[in-house]
Amino acid sequence: MATLDPNAAQVLAAMALSGYPPLDEMSPADARAASALGFASMRGPKREVAVVREVNAEGRHSPIPLRLYRPLGSNADSALPAVVFYHGGGWVIGDLDIYDHVCRILCEASGCVVVSVDYRLAPEHKFPAAVEDAFDALQWISKHAGTLGIDPERLGVAGDSAGGNLAAVTSLIARDAGGPALKHQLLLYPATHVSGTTTSYHENAEGYFLTASLMRWFGEHYFNDANDRSDWRASPLLASSHRDLPPATVMVCGFDPLRDEGIAYEEALKQAGVATELIRVDDQIHGFLMMDGAIPSAVKYLQRCGAAVKQALA
């Protein structure tokens, strides 16, 4: 087994010494505030982009806030490929501001427009609210691509953790709905089967930031009942077919409860004839891409993912 990255070990030690209770011992509101402060303290230098634009997509229930990033050096009148990005946070925490720097790095590295989606969170809005917003946002972006400076023929989706779950699920829904046509899905340590029964789930249950207890806390807030967990819109690994999905780049981390379900999803896609790339970061913890100020290798891996997106949407 790989050795934990020393920078990640320092982050975990600092968390242990912080005096703050675990997120799963807080209310959702307090957990949102604490995570915003925590990630801000580990954020690297701000990357410049040409344009940051706030817009609202039309959702079936309410407007969905979006933040659009356009890369430096791009012609203002040109239609660029675009990535629709869904943030992580267990469907309970996370927002556009927390993920601002991740989207900036991805925009810079890919040369694509990145559109970050502020979907509704649980427990105020339980499953499948996040799924509905994720797909509604994608449809709206595709429909209004011309006014957004986006090429609708070169669209991809991306997300980390719960956002990786939404990216995978949205790809399935788009396939079954006959569009929007997607060229790529970037799944960063995604949640793909919420059963919590994998080897990595037990090996990494405690001590590596994302814990089994925190995953249970997320599920208790997001799902209405046990039946939701077996719905493929919650566990995309359970979809009846993974054929005809867009090519995928899947990243997994060695010290992550979600490692094995990410690997299983990449294998399911590959077995269904989908072109895939599996990026294994064996020395890292869940969420490390958010911690580029404390874990410098995060930038390298985000740039690698951006390069994969650039190639897929070229």
Secondary structure, DSSP 4 states (H G I P E B T S, - for coil): -PPPPHHHHHHHHHHHHS-PPPGGGS-HHHHHHHHHHHHHHT--PPPP-SEEEEEEEE-SSSEEEEEEEE-TT--TTS-EEEEEEE--STTTS--TTTTHHHHHHHHHHH-SEEEEE----TTTS-TTHHHHHHHHHHHHHHHTHHHHTEEEEEEEEEEETHHHHHHHHHHHHHHHHT-S--SEEEEES----TT--SHHHHHTSSSSSS-HHHHHHHHHHH-SSHHHHTSTTT-GGG-S--TTPPPEEEEEEEE-TTHHHHHHHHHHHHHTT--EEEEEEEEEETTGGG-TTT-THHHHHHHHHHHHHHHHH-
